[in-house]
Amino acid sequence: MALVTVSAIFLRWLPQHGLPILLLFAVSAAAALAIYLTQRRRYTARSRGLSREKVDADITAVLWTAFAGVALGGLGIAVVLAA
């Protein structure tokens, strides 16, 4: 939900910063969509792990979320400095 809110804020910045803001919007919207689409699978896997008393960390999800955060930060800095 936070990434959807951030996407809306990016669209609000469109008049001030121009079209490069659409790249920020695309990254945050894609990350939000990916999280939403994989949520049921991740919750099911974690609940099965709890019933087995052995929960494995989802390293892939953590790395993709971290990558999206770093990309958004870098792109945000670039857009603000370019304006």
Contact map, one row per residue, 1 for C-alpha under 8 A:
11111000000000000000000000000001000000000000000000000000000000000000000000000000000
11111100000000000000000000000000000000000000000000000000000000000000000000000000000
11111110000000000000000000011011000000000000000000000000000000000000000000000000000
11111111000000000000000000011001000000000000000000000000000000000000000000000000000
11111111100000000000000000000000000000000000000000000000000000000000000000000000000
01111111110000000000000010010000000000000000000000000000000000000000000000000000000
00111111111000000000000111011000000000000000000000000000000000000000000000000000000
00011111111100000000000010000000000000000000000000000000000000000000000000000000000
00001111111110000000000000000000000000000000000000000000000000000000000000000000000
00000111111111000000110110000000000000000000000000000000000000000000000000000000000
00000011111111000000110010000000000000000000000000000000000000000000000000000000000
00000001111111100000000000000000000000000000000000000000000000000000000000000000000
00000000111111111100100000000000000000000000000000000000000000000000000000000000000
00000000011111111110110000000000000000000000000000000000000000000000000000000000000
00000000000111111100000000000000000000000000000000000000000000000000000000000000000
00000000000011111100000000000000000000000000000000000000000000000000000000000000000
00000000000011111111100000000000000000000000000000000000000000000000000000000011001
00000000000011111111100000000000000000000000000000000000000000000000000000000000000
00000000000001001111111000000000000000000000000000000000000000000000000000000000000
00000000000000001111111100000000000000000000000000000000000000000000000000000010000
00000000011011001111111110000000000000000000000000000000000000000000000000000010000
00000000011001000011111111000000000000000000000000000000000000000000000000000000000
00000000000000000011111111100000000000000000000000000000000000000000000000100000000
00000010010000000001111111110000000000000000000000000000000000000000000100110000000
00000111011000000000111111111000000000000000000000000000000000000000000000000000000
00000010000000000000011111111100000000000000000000000000000000000000000000000000000
00000000000000000000001111111110000000000000000000000000000000000001001100000000000
00110110000000000000000111111111000000000000000000000000000000000001000100000000000
00110010000000000000000011111111100000000000000000000000000000000000000000000000000
00000000000000000000000001111111110000000000000000000000000000000000000000000000000
00100000000000000000000000111111111000000000000000000000000000001001000000000000000
10110000000000000000000000011111111100000000000000000000000000000000000000000000000
00000000000000000000000000001111111110000000000000000000000000000000000000000000000
00000000000000000000000000000111111111000000000000000000000000000000000000000000000
00000000000000000000000000000011111111100000000000000000000000000000000000000000000
00000000000000000000000000000001111111100000000000000000000000000000000000000000000
00000000000000000000000000000000111111110000000000000000000000000000000000000000000
00000000000000000000000000000000011111111100000000000000000000000000000000000000000
00000000000000000000000000000000001111111110000000000000000000000000000000000000000
00000000000000000000000000000000000011111111000000000000000000000000000000000000000
00000000000000000000000000000000000001111111100000000000000000000000000000000000000
00000000000000000000000000000000000001111111110000000000000000000000000000000000000
00000000000000000000000000000000000000111111111000000000000000000000000000000000000
00000000000000000000000000000000000000011111111100000000000000000000000000000000000
00000000000000000000000000000000000000001111111110000000000000000000000000000000000
00000000000000000000000000000000000000000111111111000011000000000000000000000000000
00000000000000000000000000000000000000000011111111100000000000000000000000000000000
00000000000000000000000000000000000000000001111111110000000000000000000000000000000
00000000000000000000000000000000000000000000111111111111000000000000000000000000000
00000000000000000000000000000000000000000000011111111110000000000000000000000000000
00000000000000000000000000000000000000000000001111111100000000000000000000000000000
00000000000000000000000000000000000000000000000111111110000000000000000000000000000
00000000000000000000000000000000000000000000000011111110000000000000000000000000000
00000000000000000000000000000000000000000000000011111111000000000000000000000000000
00000000000000000000000000000000000000000000010011011111100000000000000000000000000
00000000000000000000000000000000000000000000010010000111110000000000000000000000000
00000000000000000000000000000000000000000000000000000011111000000000000000000000000
00000000000000000000000000000000000000000000000000000001111111000000000000000000000
00000000000000000000000000000000000000000000000000000000111111100000000000000000000
00000000000000000000000000000000000000000000000000000000011111110000000000000000000
00000000000000000000000000000000000000000000000000000000011111111000000000000000000
00000000000000000000000000000000000000000000000000000000011111111100000000000000000
00000000000000000000000000000000000000000000000000000000001111111110000000000000000
00000000000000000000000000000000000000000000000000000000000111111111000000000000000
00000000000000000000000000000010000000000000000000000000000011111111100000000000000
00000000000000000000000000000000000000000000000000000000000001111111110000000000000
00000000000000000000000000000000000000000000000000000000000000111111111000000000000
00000000000000000000000000110010000000000000000000000000000000011111111100000000000
00000000000000000000000000000000000000000000000000000000000000001111111110000000000
00000000000000000000000000000000000000000000000000000000000000000111111111000000000
00000000000000000000000000100000000000000000000000000000000000000011111111100000000
00000000000000000000000100110000000000000000000000000000000000000001111111110000000
00000000000000000000000000000000000000000000000000000000000000000000111111111000000
00000000000000000000000000000000000000000000000000000000000000000000011111111100000
00000000000000000000001100000000000000000000000000000000000000000000001111111110000
00000000000000000000000100000000000000000000000000000000000000000000000111111111000
00000000000000000000000000000000000000000000000000000000000000000000000011111111100
00000000000000000000000000000000000000000000000000000000000000000000000001111111110
00000000000000001001100000000000000000000000000000000000000000000000000000111111111
00000000000000001000000000000000000000000000000000000000000000000000000000011111111
00000000000000000000000000000000000000000000000000000000000000000000000000001111111
00000000000000000000000000000000000000000000000000000000000000000000000000000111111
00000000000000001000000000000000000000000000000000000000000000000000000000000011111
